[in-house]
């Protein structure tokens, strides 16, 4: 396997230009939202709303304003995290979701049948159906570009290098230096998803954040869906045993009543 | 705040609610029919045959509903076989949607075999004599009965093995759906058994099974709600009213009351067994409806319930 590749997104230098969203849509030929008719959210500069089957990049705008002159913008270009232990890949019944030689997670559109198990399994709400193909879709980390030695369209287009692409091990070192730099400036920065011993074995697309994960719409402790399998199956089996026992006891009582009636 | 609130809804709605409902009935009906096939008497045969027919039709309807719900229905077989590596099987024992597809397929197969045996018993055409009154028939009933339990319960396990609010916040949904499947299966057999001339003693046993399954369901429902922790607040909404009034009140307590003290329920007491069975079916449907849609619609009402700012 080639070296694990990924994204490091430094949210402190994102300017919300959405070049990444445009580059992603352009390269991957994703259909326009709302049939191309302009639709504004009305309460935010964020008109994309969320990641889904036709938006594989989403610049999240977090508008923290308490008054007209006090507050701040937080901006984060969100994307599939390409989890080292991926919930979507775990549950996919068709084998459409694969791990590539770059340690990224890709959905094969010609295999997916649109059962949507991966949508419910993703702890980040990244995946959705593409209404045109009828299949689940998400960021491929530009698998086709990687195969010919190009970097993904979004990081290529990012004017501030908020999105950085490269080998994950290098990105982690670079990210750690940036955190130290920001901390020296008094900024409460930290990395989300960089720890290979952390949740999901680490995220190959990880972030530098300056507020709580929930503020950015990220779960504090993302988990695999299979965490519930053993316990849920065990209680189901136990209830099956109880129900079977109750039915058989009832049947026996029925027979005994019948015999008593006959006598 | 539960981490499950940061996920996206899969939009399992209008085909999946009836799929879970019909699947529960089919699994429960086969399980009860198989029990009577093994341990029942000659007077129970009518219910046994009815149970196998319900299971066979339910299995086929379930397969159709599940296929129609897919984004690409023509690729339904990708659930079972590796589309780019035939004839390799697609089976993940750790993914309920994967092993559940196999349970559905095998259950339907066994249910159809048993139904063909039941047709032979009735002397009808399109039947299999080898599956009537033979050791093979008993074996098919045994395996099919176990598959019926698996079919009735796996749907709840499937929901638990996600990252969605409510579903993944409790390990009890599989047990809850199974108990509901047995009770709705018994209710269906009571209603059809009355039309098909089932023996009174068989119907009484079905009613007794229904009572016990309802009690088990009530206990599991309480455990399910208690296990949700802070996510319980989701039920402080219209969905909670449906759960309390429709599922608990109309679908569990009222049928139990009709079974135990029919005289206290006015007009409903005229046909307590029939009315109780009808109410159980309504409650079983509402249980799936409210469990699926309360989670699916979480984005719309999470602000209203105060779970998210």
Interface residues (C-beta under 8 A of the other chain):
Chain A: X50 X51 X52 X87 X90 X91 X92 X93 X94 X95 X96 X110 X111 X112 X113 X114 X115 X116 X117 X119 X120 X121 X122 X123 X124 X125 X126 X127 X128 X129 X133 X134 X135 X136 X214 X217 X218 X219 X220 X221 X222 X223 X225 X226 X228 X229 X231 X232 X233 X234 X235 X236 X238 X239 X240 X242 X243 X244 X246 X247 X248 X250 X251 X252 X253 X254 X255 X258
Chain B: X1 X3 X4 X6 X7 X8 X9 X10 X11 X12 X31 X32 X35 X36 X39 X40 X41 X69 X70 X71 X72 X73 X75 X76 X78 X79 X82 X83 X84 X90 X92 X94 X95 X96 X97 X98 X101 X149 X153 X154 X156 X157 X158 X160 X161 X162 X163 X164 X167 X168 X171 X172 X173 X174 X175 X178 X179 X182 X201 X204 X205 X208 X209 X212 X213 X216 X220
